Amino acid sequence: MSFFENTRKPVGFGGKIMVAMMNSGHGAMADWGLEHITFPADAAVLDGGCGGGANIKKLLAKCPKGQVKGIDYSEVSVEKSRKINAKAIKEGRCQVLQASVAELPFDENNFDL
């Protein structure tokens, strides 16, 4: 697999590097986007294609009484997301699943955002 193919579905050691780079490199753009959304403190939020979990962490901060669920079809991404958000997962405020956005593992109308 080429380096750039690892942007699609990170795998292996190269995928771990890619996920770390995405968490760092996409931060400013994510911050800008999240500034334009009003979050209820108790919102239920889905991060579809959560990558390395950096945005889940930001969403948890924006919804201090809410819950954030993330899905990604990359095992490497799910592992990193769970590691970064381990405290919130332990507290029951976060869940990260390996799944595809094409077949969401949740009931309809389960999320505010």
C-alpha positions as CSV (number, residue, x, y, z in Angstrom):
1,M,0.0,0.0,0.0
2,S,1.3,3.4,-0.9
3,F,1.7,6.2,1.7
4,F,-1.3,8.2,0.2
5,E,-3.5,5.1,0.1
6,N,-3.3,5.1,3.9
7,T,-5.3,8.3,4.0
8,R,-8.4,6.3,2.9
9,K,-8.3,3.4,5.4
10,P,-5.1,3.5,7.6
11,V,-3.5,0.1,8.2
12,G,-0.3,-1.1,9.8
13,F,2.6,1.0,10.9
14,G,2.2,3.5,8.0
15,G,-1.5,3.9,9.0
16,K,-0.5,4.7,12.6
17,I,1.8,7.5,11.3
18,M,-1.0,8.7,9.0
19,V,-3.5,8.9,11.8
20,A,-1.1,10.9,14.0
21,M,-0.4,13.2,11.1
22,M,-4.1,13.7,10.5
23,N,-4.8,14.5,14.1
24,S,-2.2,17.1,14.1
25,G,-2.6,18.5,10.6
26,H,-6.4,18.8,10.5
27,G,-6.6,20.5,13.9
28,A,-6.8,24.1,12.8
29,M,-9.5,23.4,10.2
30,A,-11.5,21.4,12.7
31,D,-11.3,24.2,15.3
32,W,-12.5,26.7,12.8
33,G,-15.5,24.5,11.8
34,L,-16.5,23.7,15.3
35,E,-16.5,27.4,16.2
36,H,-19.5,27.8,13.8
37,I,-21.7,25.2,15.5
38,T,-23.7,25.7,18.7
39,F,-23.5,22.6,20.9
40,P,-26.1,21.9,23.7
41,A,-24.1,20.9,26.8
42,D,-25.9,17.6,26.8
43,A,-25.8,16.9,23.1
44,A,-25.6,13.4,21.6
45,V,-23.0,13.6,18.8
46,L,-21.8,11.2,16.2
47,D,-18.4,11.6,14.6
48,G,-18.7,9.5,11.4
49,G,-15.2,8.6,10.1
50,C,-13.6,9.6,13.4
51,G,-10.1,8.9,12.3
52,G,-7.6,9.3,15.2
53,G,-10.1,10.7,17.7
54,A,-8.8,14.2,18.0
55,N,-12.2,15.7,17.0
56,I,-14.0,13.3,19.4
57,K,-12.0,14.9,22.2
58,K,-12.9,18.4,21.0
59,L,-16.6,17.4,20.8
60,L,-16.6,16.0,24.3
61,A,-15.2,19.4,25.5
62,K,-18.0,21.2,23.7
63,C,-20.7,19.0,25.2
64,P,-19.5,18.5,28.8
65,K,-22.7,16.7,29.8
66,G,-23.2,15.0,26.5
67,Q,-22.1,11.8,24.8
68,V,-20.0,11.4,21.7
69,K,-19.9,8.3,19.6
70,G,-17.3,7.7,16.9
71,I,-17.1,5.2,14.1
72,D,-14.4,4.4,11.6
73,Y,-13.8,1.4,9.4
74,S,-10.1,1.4,10.0
75,E,-8.9,-0.7,12.9
76,V,-5.9,1.6,13.3
77,S,-8.1,4.7,13.6
78,V,-10.5,3.0,16.1
79,E,-7.5,2.0,18.3
80,K,-6.0,5.5,18.3
81,S,-9.4,7.1,18.9
82,R,-10.0,4.8,21.9
83,K,-6.6,5.6,23.3
84,I,-7.0,9.4,23.0
85,N,-10.4,9.3,24.6
86,A,-9.9,6.5,27.1
87,K,-10.9,8.7,30.1
88,A,-14.3,9.6,28.5
89,I,-14.9,6.0,27.4
90,K,-14.2,4.9,31.0
91,E,-16.7,7.6,32.3
92,G,-19.3,6.3,29.8
93,R,-19.4,9.6,27.8
94,C,-17.8,8.1,24.7
95,Q,-17.9,5.0,22.6
96,V,-15.8,4.3,19.5
97,L,-16.8,1.4,17.2
98,Q,-15.3,-0.1,14.1
99,A,-18.1,0.3,11.6
100,S,-18.9,1.8,8.2
101,V,-20.9,5.0,7.7
102,A,-22.7,3.0,5.0
103,E,-24.2,0.8,7.6
104,L,-24.5,2.8,10.9
105,P,-24.9,0.6,13.9
106,F,-27.3,2.9,15.6
107,D,-31.1,3.5,15.7
108,E,-32.4,6.4,13.7
109,N,-32.8,9.8,15.4
110,N,-30.2,8.8,18.0
111,F,-28.1,12.0,17.7
112,D,-28.5,15.7,18.0
113,L,-25.5,16.4,15.8
